[in-house]
């Protein structure tokens, strides 16, 4: 006779606005159990499903009865499964996630009326139903900046509105942190907010959370043999085409991808994470010869003028006939600027090309076994609604940072 299954003793979380699962991956690696994930985009959910399969494994979600394992718009979930969600009240340790950031981001056109901005209200409604012990919100730095409406004057920033919506039930602590301070080879400044249900005993107090997070980072990285400040070359130097050559892309006809030999740095070895094959998603852009020549000239000029990791000067844009102001050339000896959803925002530090999805994923601290699914990119009006691979990577919380946050939450629960 089989012994009865033991209840899962791991603390539980729900990942709202889960995207491809960067936050989930980090939390699971820290020892948290995923109950379910909320993600409405089919491309991102395909990635989520591929990497977090069903079952009892450490990377699975439990998917409680009544919430189907499928794409969910959070507003539809609240409308159609309210009673199921209500039944989970008090059974969720952490509600985590960040509403889509495009309307807040300073990297794009900030719009107070962007309908995606109101999704944090749905997050608050989910908090009311689940009453989790902890809440965790992540968003772009612009989430905490005031909007200025064209006609009605200044509009209060959404971070303040979010804090007001939580502080009646939760003791909260907001902070701005950079991923590069936690072993991620990318600057990536972000707004974070953590909250604990009022009346709950919290070790050290919620106000000490981010201080503890920062203090623990060096020890966490040392235990894993990781550098505290990896740079771009530390992260993707083993993916240079000059080292590996190129092979035909079996996934996309007419494209080439990077071959692979071996990791060279501690960070690269950590990102291999036991994976033995050629990393997926190394499809190279098909730059025409004159574009490659232009890129080579821009890289050389940025090195000469010491403008790596920063926007091109107005003169350089004029010289090269470029209207795009956000183009940057990577500095191989420093963390990169924030990865964006536009593949042509960042040029390689030595090769005349843009980066691959896998290189962006390395800069976000995704392990090489993590697969990205769906379209590679999109354009036009579809950009507002679709979440292809480049966007999935750009929108994610770096798993290495998420794991440290998950461990810090365990220390105070």
PAKE-356787 format. One record per residue (C-alpha): x, y, z. Coordinates in steps of 0.2 Angstrom, whole numbers, plus 2048, in hexadecimal, padded with zeros to 3 digits. Layout:
# residues N
XYZ
...
This chain:
# residues 413
800800800
8078117FB
80A81E808
7FF82D807
80683C7FE
80D84980A
80785A809
812867801
81B87080E
82287E803
81A88F804
80F8937F6
80E8A17E9
8038A77DB
80C8B07CC
8018BE7C5
8068C57B4
8128B67B3
8198B97A2
8268AB79D
8298A77B0
8398B07B5
8328B57C6
82A8A37C8
83B89B7C4
8448A57D1
8378A27DF
83688F7DB
84988E7DC
8488977ED
83C8897F3
82B8907F0
81D8867E8
81388E7DA
80088C7DB
7FC8937CA
8018A17BE
7F78AE7B6
7FD8B27A4
7F18B7795
7FE8B7787
7FF8A677D
8118A9779
8168AC78B
80B89E791
812892785
82489678D
81D89479E
81588379A
82587D792
8308817A1
82387E7B0
81B86D7AB
80D8657B5
8118597C3
8198597D4
82A85F7CF
83286E7D6
82F8797C7
81C8747C5
80D87E7CA
7FF8767D4
7F187D7CA
7E387B7D6
7D28747D1
7C78807C8
7D588A7C1
7DA8837B0
7EC8827AA
7EA88E79C
7EC8A0797
7E28AC7A2
7DF8BF7A2
7DF8C47B4
7CF8CD7B2
7C68BE7AA
7CD8B37B8
7C68BE7C5
7B58BF7BC
7B48AC7B8
7BD8A47C7
7B98AF7D5
7B28A27E0
7C18967DD
7CC8A57E2
7C28A97F1
7C48977F6
7D78997F6
7D68A8803
7E38A6810
7EB897807
7F88A17FD
8088A7805
80D8B37F7
8058BC7E9
8138C27DD
8148CA7CD
8148DB7C3
8078E27B8
80C8E57A6
8188F47A6
8178FB794
80C90A79A
81890E7A8
82990B7A0
83491A79C
83C91078E
82C913784
81D91F783
816921794
803922793
7F99257A3
7E991E799
7F290E793
7E5901798
7F38F579E
7F69027AC
7E68FD7B5
7EB8EB7B7
7F28EE7C8
7E08F17CD
7DD8DF7C8
7EC8DA7D2
7E48E37E1
7D48DA7DF
7DD8C97DE
7E68CE7EF
7D48D17F6
7CF8C07F1
7DE8B67F6
7E48C0805
7F68B9803
8028BA812
80E8C4807
80D8CE7F7
81B8D27EB
81A8DF7DD
8278E27CF
8268EF7C2
8318FC7B8
83890B7C0
82B9167B8
81D90D7C1
8219197D0
8229297C5
8149357C3
80B9367B3
8059467AB
7F59467A2
7F3951793
7E395A799
7E09567AB
7F195A7B3
7FC94E7BC
7F793D7C0
7FD9347D0
8099267CD
8039147CD
80F90E7DB
80691A7E7
7F59147E2
7FB9027E4
8029067F6
7F290E7FB
7E88FF7F5
7F38F37FF
7F88FD80F
7E78FA817
7EA8E7818
7FD8E6816
80D8ED81E
8168F280E
8288F7809
82C8FD7F8
83E8FF7F0
8489027E0
8558F57DD
8618F17CF
8638DF7C9
8758E27C7
8778E37DA
8718D17DB
87D8C87CE
8738CC7BE
87E8D37B0
8718E07AC
86E8F17B5
85A8EF7B5
8548FB7C2
8438F67C8
8358FB7D4
8318ED7E1
8248ED7EF
8238DF7FC
8148DE809
8108D4817
7FE8D181E
7FB8DC82D
7FC8D383E
8078C6837
8188C4840
8268C8834
8388C4839
8418D4839
8338DE833
82E8E2821
8378F2821
8488E8822
8448DD813
84E8E6805
85C8E9811
85D8D7815
85C8D3802
86B8DD7FE
8758D780D
8728C5808
8778C77F5
88A8C57F7
8888B5801
87B8AE7F5
8868B17E6
8958AA7EE
88D89A7F3
8888977E1
89A89C7DA
8938AB7D2
89B8BC7D0
8938CB7D9
8948D67C9
8948CC7B9
8968D67A9
88F8D3798
89E8C9792
89D8BE7A1
88B8BB79D
88C8B878A
89E8B7785
89C8A4781
88E8A8775
8998B2769
8988AC757
8AB8AF755
8AE8A1762
8A089575D
89C89874B
88A897744
87F88973F
86E888736
85F88C741
85487C742
846886749
84589473C
84989172A
85589D722
85D8A2732
86D89E73B
87089B74D
87F89B758
88888B75B
88F88776C
89F880774
8A1883786
89F890795
8AE89A799
8A98A47A9
8A18A07BA
8918A97B5
89089F7A4
89288F7AD
8848937B9
8798977AB
87D8877A2
87587F7B2
87986D7AD
87287079B
87D86678F
87686B77E
87787B773
86D88877B
85C88B772
85789C76B
8688A2764
8608A6753
86A8B574C
8618C3743
8648C4731
86D8D572F
8718DA71E
8838DD71A
8818F071A
8788EF72B
8878E5732
8938F172B
8898FF733
8888F6744
89B8F3743
89F905741
89390A74F
89B8FE75B
8AC904757
8A6917758
89E913769
8AE90B770
8B891A76A
8AD927771
8AA91D781
89791C77E
89590A783
88490578C
87E917788
87491E77A
87C92476A
880937769
87694275E
884944752
887931751
87492E74D
87593C740
885934738
87D923737
86C929732
863922741
854929749
85391C757
85A924767
85A914772
86790B769
876905774
8868FC772
88A8F0780
8998F278C
8A18E178E
8A88E679E
8988EC7A7
8868E67AA
87B8EA79B
86E8F779B
85C8F179D
8578E4790
8488E9786
83B8E177B
8438E876C
8518DE765
8598EC75C
85B8F776C
86C8EF770
87B8EA766
8888DD76A
8988E4772
8A38DC764
8998D4756
88F8DF74A
87E8D874F
86F8D975B
86E8CC769
8658BC768
8568B7774
8638AB77D
86F8B9780
8628C4787
85C8B6792
86E8B4798
86E8C679D
85E8C37A6
8668B47AF
85B8A67A7
8638957A7
86788E796
85A880798
84C88C799
84388C788
83A89B781
82B897776
8208A1769
8248AE75D
8368B675E
8308C875B
8218D2755
81D8E374F
8118F174B
8018F1755
8038DF75A
8128E5765
8058EC772
7FD8DB774
8098CD770
8178C677B
8248BE76F
8348B7775
83E8C7776
8308CF780
82F8C078B
8418C1790
8408D4792
8318D479D
8378C77A9
83E8C97BB
84F8C27BA
84E8B17C2
85E8B37CC
8578C37D4
8468BA7D7
84F8AC7E0
8578B87EC
8478C07EF
83E8AF7F2
84C8AB7FF
84A8BC807
8378B9809
83A8A8811
8458B081E
8388BB824
8288B0823
